[in-house]
Amino acid sequence: MDTATVIVGSSIGGVRTAQSLRLEGYEGRIVLVGEETELPYDKPPLSKAVLAGTATEASACLLNRDQAQELGIELELGHAAAGIDVAGNLLQLQGGEALRFDNLVIATGAFARPSPWGHRPGIHVLRTLDDARSLRADLAKGGQLAVIGAGFIGAEAAATARGLGLEVTVIDPLPVPMSRIFNAEVGQWFGDLHRSNGVTTIFGTGVEAIDGEQGSFTLRLTNGQNLQAATVLVGIGAVPNDAWLSSSGLLVDNGLVLDEYCRTVDAPHIYGVGDVARWRHQKHGADIRIEHWTNAVEQAACVAYNITHPENPRAYTPVEYVWSDQHDWKIQVVGRVGGNAEHVIIGHPEVHGRFAALYTIDGINLSGAAIVNWPKALLACRRGMGTGITVQELREKLEPMLDPQPLAAS
């Protein structure tokens, strides 16, 4: 009898797992289960082109029905997972239905951290296509947008809204935005970028309460200031979608806990992929969870290989990669940055139109880099991360590339 692989989660991690299984020659049954009724879609465009209306929703589709049929992927959309009978190899769906599996891949992602100020018309989060539709409809009415949280989603949405001509204010409790991700100097440049594009920033301040109603909100800030806004976007992070696993017996701790092969600790035929997965990274010697597109794609390929080669599985040891588009900046992050790492900055956004912040954990070797508008620097950093390079060696490669004239992203 053919084996069956059931994949829970129809975003990028789930879709790429299904596609990668076929590329690996898997001939068994593949069932892709998704809670949303939408066809699988890509999420990075939601805060940018889809929100701006410069890209159609159809362009974000990851897998249409014809493509699924061609690959022999069964789509079970509009079905939320409710639990797992690990001993019986059954995935339980809300409504009572159950799917038998030989291999199970959990790719349920993460959801936007709920707004502490309630769920009312005009107060938004941004994680799904429905979220983007709702926010876009409110932005079309005009008025000021208040963005709470200066992380990637909040900053991208602020840049998009400003590009649409709206008045935008970004509020964040950190005195310097993104300073926990990078460092104070680079974080200051992020703030400068938004201010130079007409965004008002209020940093080092929280939000005590949001009064009023859609179209006429008053945000009461912790510094005593009141801010008026027609629409509010809450971008304060994401939470792994793992609560449905609580009765499964699988180990869950800030995501589904996996070994270095992306298998659950007690059930090696159950795997995890993407934002919900916290796996053992052998090179880092730590359990990590990454919320980004590239990780989901690469982890999906690894899991597909391990399902089809159980006798010789591969450890998943990626070099982390994250990107963000804000105003005219293309921000790309490779490896491990921030934290206690020392850093050296090559270039300057005002002088050169580009820069690279190089990070080292041991004080010598490159551990990561944050790069803006500098493709050649990104290539050098990625190559260096693969082969091993010191910060000083990379600095000597990059500094001669600098031109005193600002350069556009390419």
C-alpha positions as CSV (number, residue, x, y, z in Angstrom):
1,M,0.0,0.0,0.0
2,D,1.3,3.5,-0.8
3,T,2.5,5.6,2.0
4,A,0.7,8.8,2.9
5,T,2.4,12.1,3.9
6,V,0.0,14.6,5.4
7,I,1.2,18.2,5.6
8,V,-0.5,20.6,8.0
9,G,-0.2,24.2,6.9
10,S,-0.7,25.6,3.4
11,S,1.7,28.5,3.5
12,I,5.2,28.5,2.0
13,G,6.6,25.8,4.2
14,G,3.8,23.4,3.6
15,V,3.7,24.0,-0.1
16,R,7.4,23.7,-0.6
17,T,7.5,20.5,1.4
18,A,4.9,19.0,-0.9
19,Q,6.7,20.2,-4.1
20,S,10.1,19.0,-2.8
21,L,8.7,15.6,-2.0
22,R,7.8,15.1,-5.6
23,L,11.2,16.5,-6.7
24,E,12.8,13.8,-4.4
25,G,10.8,11.1,-6.2
26,Y,8.2,10.5,-3.6
27,E,5.4,8.5,-5.1
28,G,3.0,8.2,-2.2
29,R,-0.1,10.2,-1.4
30,I,0.4,13.8,-0.4
31,V,-2.3,15.7,1.4
32,L,-1.9,19.4,2.1
33,V,-4.2,20.7,4.8
34,G,-4.9,24.4,5.3
35,E,-7.0,26.2,7.8
36,E,-7.8,29.0,5.3
37,T,-10.2,28.5,2.4
38,E,-7.8,30.5,0.1
39,L,-5.5,28.8,-2.3
40,P,-2.0,28.7,-0.8
41,Y,-0.4,32.2,-1.1
42,D,2.8,34.0,-0.4
43,K,3.0,36.2,2.7
44,P,5.9,38.7,2.1
45,P,3.9,40.7,-0.5
46,L,1.1,41.3,2.0
47,S,2.8,44.2,3.7
48,K,4.2,45.6,0.4
49,A,2.8,45.1,-3.1
50,V,-0.5,43.5,-2.2
51,L,-1.2,46.2,0.5
52,A,-0.2,48.9,-2.0
53,G,-2.5,47.5,-4.7
54,T,0.4,47.3,-7.2
55,A,0.2,43.5,-7.3
56,T,-2.9,41.3,-7.6
57,E,-3.9,38.7,-5.0
58,A,-3.6,36.1,-7.7
59,S,0.1,36.9,-8.2
60,A,0.7,35.8,-4.6
61,C,-0.7,32.4,-5.2
62,L,1.8,29.6,-4.5
63,L,-0.1,26.6,-5.8
64,N,-3.3,26.6,-7.9
65,R,-5.6,23.6,-8.3
66,D,-4.2,22.7,-11.7
67,Q,-0.6,22.7,-10.4
68,A,-1.7,20.6,-7.4
69,Q,-3.4,18.1,-9.6
70,E,-0.4,17.8,-11.9
71,L,1.8,17.1,-8.9
72,G,-0.7,14.7,-7.3
73,I,-1.2,16.9,-4.2
74,E,-4.6,16.7,-2.6
75,L,-5.8,20.1,-1.2
76,E,-7.8,20.0,2.0
77,L,-8.5,23.7,2.5
78,G,-10.7,25.3,5.1
79,H,-9.9,22.6,7.6
80,A,-8.1,23.4,10.9
81,A,-6.1,20.8,12.7
82,A,-7.4,19.9,16.1
83,G,-4.9,17.4,17.4
84,I,-2.8,14.3,16.7
85,D,-3.2,10.7,17.7
86,V,0.5,9.9,17.5
87,A,0.2,6.2,18.3
88,G,-2.6,5.8,15.8
89,N,-1.0,7.9,13.1
90,L,-4.1,10.1,12.8
91,L,-4.4,13.8,12.2
92,Q,-7.6,15.0,13.8
93,L,-9.4,17.9,12.1
94,Q,-12.0,20.3,13.6
95,G,-15.4,18.8,12.9
96,G,-14.3,15.2,13.7
97,E,-12.7,14.1,10.5
98,A,-9.3,12.3,10.8
99,L,-6.6,11.7,8.2
100,R,-4.2,8.7,8.4
101,F,-0.6,9.3,7.8
102,D,2.7,7.5,7.6
103,N,4.6,10.8,7.7
104,L,3.3,14.0,9.2
105,V,4.7,17.4,8.5
106,I,3.7,20.2,10.8
107,A,4.0,23.6,9.1
108,T,1.3,25.6,10.8
109,G,3.4,28.7,11.0
110,A,2.7,31.6,13.4
111,F,-0.1,34.1,14.0
112,A,0.1,37.8,14.7
113,R,0.4,38.5,18.4
114,P,-3.1,39.7,19.3
115,S,-3.7,43.4,19.9
116,P,-3.7,44.2,23.7
117,W,-6.1,47.0,22.8
118,G,-8.9,44.8,21.7
119,H,-10.3,43.7,18.3
120,R,-12.4,46.5,16.9
121,P,-13.0,47.8,13.4
122,G,-10.1,49.9,12.4
123,I,-7.5,48.2,14.6
124,H,-5.6,45.7,12.5
125,V,-2.9,43.1,12.6
126,L,-1.2,41.9,9.4
127,R,-0.5,38.2,8.8
128,T,-3.1,36.8,6.4
129,L,-4.6,37.8,3.1
130,D,-7.8,38.7,4.8
131,D,-5.8,41.0,7.1
132,A,-4.3,42.7,4.1
133,R,-7.6,43.2,2.5
134,S,-9.1,44.7,5.6
135,L,-6.2,47.1,6.2
136,R,-6.1,48.1,2.5
137,A,-9.8,49.0,2.6
138,D,-9.3,51.2,5.6
139,L,-6.2,52.9,4.2
140,A,-8.2,53.7,1.1
141,K,-10.5,55.9,3.2
142,G,-7.5,58.2,4.0
143,G,-6.6,59.7,7.4
144,Q,-3.6,59.1,9.6
145,L,-2.3,55.6,10.1
146,A,-0.7,54.8,13.5
147,V,1.6,51.8,13.5
148,I,2.5,50.2,16.8
149,G,5.7,48.4,16.6
150,A,8.8,49.2,14.4
151,G,9.7,45.6,13.5
152,F,9.9,44.4,9.9
153,I,6.1,44.1,9.4
154,G,5.3,47.4,11.0
155,A,8.1,49.2,9.2
156,E,7.2,47.7,5.8
157,A,3.6,48.6,6.2
158,A,4.5,52.1,7.3
159,A,6.6,52.5,4.2
160,T,3.8,51.2,2.0
161,A,1.2,53.5,3.5
162,R,3.5,56.5,3.2
163,G,4.0,55.6,-0.5
164,L,0.2,55.7,-0.9
165,G,0.3,59.3,0.4
166,L,-1.0,58.7,3.9
167,E,0.2,60.4,7.1
168,V,1.9,57.7,9.1
169,T,3.2,57.6,12.7
170,V,5.3,54.7,14.0
171,I,5.4,54.1,17.8
172,D,7.8,51.7,19.5
173,P,8.9,51.3,23.1
174,L,12.6,51.0,22.1
175,P,14.4,54.3,22.1
176,V,16.1,53.2,18.9
177,P,14.2,51.0,16.4
178,M,15.5,47.5,15.7
179,S,18.5,48.0,18.0
180,R,17.9,44.6,19.5
181,I,18.2,43.0,16.1
182,F,21.2,45.0,14.9
183,N,22.8,47.7,17.1
184,A,22.1,51.3,18.0
185,E,23.9,52.9,15.1
186,V,22.2,50.8,12.4
187,G,18.9,51.2,14.3
188,Q,19.2,55.0,14.2
189,W,19.7,54.8,10.5
190,F,16.4,52.9,10.2
191,G,14.7,55.7,12.1
192,D,16.3,58.3,9.9
193,L,15.2,56.4,6.8
194,H,11.5,56.6,7.8
195,R,11.7,60.2,9.0
196,S,13.4,61.3,5.7
197,N,10.4,59.7,3.9
198,G,7.9,61.7,5.9
199,V,7.0,59.2,8.6
200,T,6.6,60.6,12.1
201,T,8.4,58.4,14.7
202,I,7.7,58.3,18.4
203,F,10.3,56.0,20.0
204,G,10.9,55.1,23.6
205,T,7.2,55.2,24.2
206,G,4.4,52.7,24.6
207,V,0.7,52.8,24.2
208,E,-1.5,52.8,27.3
209,A,-4.9,52.7,25.7
210,I,-6.7,53.3,22.4
211,D,-10.0,55.2,22.8
212,G,-12.6,56.1,20.2
213,E,-13.7,54.2,17.1
214,Q,-12.8,53.6,13.5
215,G,-11.9,56.8,11.8
216,S,-11.4,58.7,15.0
217,F,-9.0,56.9,17.4
218,T,-7.1,58.5,20.3
219,L,-4.0,56.7,21.3
220,R,-2.9,57.5,24.9
221,L,0.9,57.1,25.0
222,T,3.0,56.3,28.1
223,N,4.8,59.7,27.7
224,G,1.5,61.5,28.3
225,Q,1.0,62.4,24.7
226,N,-2.3,61.8,22.8
227,L,-2.2,60.8,19.1
228,Q,-5.1,60.9,16.7
229,A,-5.4,58.3,14.0
230,A,-8.1,57.0,11.6
231,T,-6.6,53.5,11.4
232,V,-4.2,51.5,13.7
233,L,-1.9,48.7,12.8
234,V,-0.5,46.6,15.6
235,G,2.7,44.9,14.7
236,I,4.2,43.5,17.9
237,G,5.5,40.2,16.8
238,A,4.1,36.7,16.1
239,V,3.3,33.6,18.2
240,P,4.0,30.0,16.9
241,N,0.8,28.3,16.0
242,D,1.3,25.3,18.3
243,A,-1.5,25.4,20.9
244,W,-3.4,22.7,18.9
245,L,-0.6,20.3,19.7
246,S,-1.0,20.6,23.5
247,S,-2.8,17.2,23.9
248,S,-0.6,15.4,21.4
249,G,2.2,14.4,23.7
250,L,4.7,16.0,21.4
251,L,7.2,18.4,23.0
252,V,6.2,22.0,22.6
253,D,8.2,24.9,23.9
254,N,8.1,28.2,21.9
255,G,7.3,26.0,18.9
256,L,7.4,22.4,18.1
257,V,10.7,21.0,19.5
258,L,12.7,19.0,16.9
259,D,16.1,17.3,16.6
260,E,18.8,18.3,14.1
261,Y,16.9,16.4,11.3
262,C,13.7,18.4,11.9
263,R,12.0,15.3,13.5
264,T,10.0,15.5,16.7
265,V,11.9,14.1,19.6
266,D,9.5,11.2,20.4
267,A,8.1,10.4,17.0
268,P,10.6,10.4,14.2
269,H,7.9,10.1,11.5
270,I,6.6,13.6,12.5
271,Y,8.5,16.6,11.2
272,G,8.3,20.4,11.6
273,V,8.9,23.2,9.0
274,G,8.9,26.9,9.1
275,D,7.8,29.4,11.8
276,V,6.3,26.8,14.1
277,A,9.5,24.7,14.1
278,R,12.2,24.9,16.8
279,W,15.0,22.6,15.9
280,R,18.5,21.8,17.1
281,H,21.1,23.7,15.0
282,Q,24.2,21.7,15.3
283,K,26.6,24.5,14.3
284,H,25.1,26.9,16.8
285,G,24.7,24.3,19.5
286,A,21.2,25.6,20.3
287,D,17.5,25.1,19.6
288,I,16.4,28.0,17.4
289,R,13.2,29.1,15.6
290,I,13.3,31.4,12.6
291,E,10.3,33.3,11.3
292,H,11.1,34.0,7.7
293,W,10.4,32.9,4.2
294,T,13.8,31.6,3.2
295,N,14.1,29.4,6.3
296,A,10.7,27.8,5.5
297,V,11.8,27.0,1.9
298,E,15.2,25.6,2.9
299,Q,13.8,23.6,5.8
300,A,11.0,22.2,3.6
301,A,13.6,20.9,1.2
302,C,15.6,19.2,4.0
303,V,12.4,17.6,5.4
304,A,11.4,16.3,2.0
305,Y,14.9,14.8,1.6
306,N,14.8,13.2,5.1
307,I,11.3,11.7,4.5
308,T,12.6,10.1,1.2
309,H,16.0,9.1,2.7
310,P,15.2,8.0,6.2
311,E,18.3,5.8,6.3
312,N,20.7,8.7,5.7
313,P,19.0,11.9,6.9
314,R,20.7,15.3,6.6
315,A,21.0,17.7,9.6
316,Y,19.5,21.1,8.9
317,T,22.2,23.7,9.4
318,P,21.3,26.7,7.4
319,V,23.0,30.1,7.2
320,E,20.2,32.4,8.2
321,Y,18.9,34.8,5.6
322,V,16.2,37.5,6.0
323,W,15.2,40.4,3.8
324,S,13.0,43.5,4.0
325,D,12.0,46.3,1.6
326,Q,11.4,49.7,3.2
327,H,11.1,52.8,1.1
328,D,14.2,52.7,-1.2
329,W,16.2,50.4,1.0
330,K,16.7,46.7,0.3
331,I,17.7,45.2,3.6
332,Q,19.3,41.8,3.7
333,V,20.6,40.0,6.7
334,V,22.7,36.9,6.6
335,G,23.9,34.8,9.5
336,R,23.6,35.8,13.2
337,V,23.6,39.5,14.0
338,G,23.0,41.7,17.1
339,G,23.0,40.3,20.6
340,N,26.5,40.4,22.1
341,A,28.3,40.3,18.8
342,E,30.8,43.0,18.0
343,H,30.3,44.9,14.7
344,V,32.1,46.9,12.1
345,I,30.3,49.1,9.7
346,I,31.5,49.6,6.1
347,G,29.9,52.5,4.2
348,H,27.2,55.0,5.1
349,P,23.7,55.5,3.9
350,E,24.1,59.2,3.3
351,V,27.6,59.2,1.9
352,H,27.5,56.0,-0.2
353,G,23.8,55.1,-0.4
354,R,24.7,51.7,0.9
355,F,26.4,50.0,3.8
356,A,27.3,46.7,5.4
357,A,27.4,46.0,9.2
358,L,29.7,43.0,9.8
359,Y,29.2,41.0,13.1
360,T,31.5,38.7,15.0
361,I,30.8,36.6,18.0
362,D,34.3,35.5,18.7
363,G,35.9,38.9,17.9
364,I,37.6,37.5,14.7
365,N,35.4,35.5,12.4
366,L,32.3,36.7,10.5
367,S,29.1,35.5,12.2
368,G,26.6,37.6,10.2
369,A,26.0,40.8,8.3
370,A,23.3,43.3,7.7
371,I,23.5,44.8,4.2
372,V,21.6,47.7,2.6
373,N,21.5,48.3,-1.2
374,W,24.8,46.5,-1.8
375,P,24.4,43.2,-3.8
376,K,28.1,42.6,-4.1
377,A,28.6,42.9,-0.4
378,L,25.8,40.4,0.2
379,L,27.5,37.9,-2.2
380,A,30.8,38.3,-0.5
381,C,29.2,37.8,2.9
382,R,27.3,34.7,1.9
383,R,30.4,33.2,0.3
384,G,32.4,34.1,3.4
385,M,29.9,32.5,5.7
386,G,30.1,29.3,3.7
387,T,33.9,29.1,3.6
388,G,34.9,30.9,6.7
389,I,36.3,34.4,6.7
390,T,37.4,37.0,9.3
391,V,35.8,40.4,9.6
392,Q,39.1,42.0,8.8
393,E,39.5,40.0,5.6
394,L,36.0,40.9,4.5
395,R,36.5,44.5,5.4
396,E,39.5,44.7,3.1
397,K,37.4,43.3,0.3
398,L,34.5,45.7,0.7
399,E,36.1,49.0,1.5
400,P,37.7,49.4,-2.0
401,M,34.2,48.9,-3.6
402,L,32.8,52.0,-2.0
403,D,32.0,55.0,-4.1
404,P,31.4,58.4,-2.5
405,Q,28.3,58.9,-4.7
406,P,25.0,57.5,-3.5
407,L,24.0,54.4,-5.4
408,A,20.5,53.0,-6.1
409,A,19.7,49.4,-5.1
410,S,20.2,46.9,-7.8
